[in-house]
């Protein structure tokens, strides 16, 4: 069953100075479903719309177009108090997401206070201690302040805070990109173990295709605010279907076929054809004339005339 389902969602933002405001379409016509207990990896270059999609899925923003469903109901029709504790996020920089003036215990327990599920001080201390142990820290770390922790320890605290209400859906937005490589591996292992134990669904956003490959069972690829591929991880990492996905694999060292390398170029969001046309090594006339639509091919979906 789909826990989260996006149906042709998109969102516009107002940008520019007050005297020259204009609309920017950050996301357009995205269809995606996240099943219960599933982790989907979302990849793409900076500005592709990954974080925008993640924020829509946890209700931080509301789609301008299309429909976002939670268990079959429009997410924006569910009151905040009724979804409190069911959604959580782990962001890129734990140093920024933890209040430097609060002890770890107070930061981790904060979601319990917000959802009204916190018990006595003794109960909170016990629950926070147990949660810290689940993420690989000692219970007595709750007495520390963020500046007394390493980057990896701070991110473990952020994950403990996100999971303490036992959420159904978690957004990991570049959750390991700010960590050292050796620490990244530890945190990725921990995320997999925690997900296997708790069974939450998740979107894992990353620039790192190798990290995404490790934790996700499906891969969604965004480019210029549009989804261009949605595939099971095993087939995506064999060889992706869309030229943009193939270009990401080449840039990440997952393939050495230079014929897949993307050309340098600007994204033209006003073009009526495919926004990748000027960079694509497989471009055809049809690509400049009209926008390809997502189609099911060989167990995956991707939007390309050349496929």
Secondary structure, 3 states (H helix, E strand, C coil): CEEEEEEEEEEEEEECCHHHCEEEEEEEEEEEEEECCCEEEEECCCCCCHHHHHHHHCCCCCCCEEEEEECCEEHHHCCHHHHCCCEEEECCCHHHHCCCCCEHHHHHHHHHHHHCCCCCHHHHHHHHHHHHHHCCCCHHHHHCEHHHCCHHHHHHHHHHHHHCCCCCEEEEECCCCCCCHHHHHHHHHHHHHHHHHHCCEEEEECCCHHHHHHHCCEEEEEECCEEEEEEEHHHHCCCCCCHHHHHHHHHCCCCCCHHHCCCCCCCCCCCCCCCCCCCCCCCCHHHHHCCCCCEEECCEEECCCCC
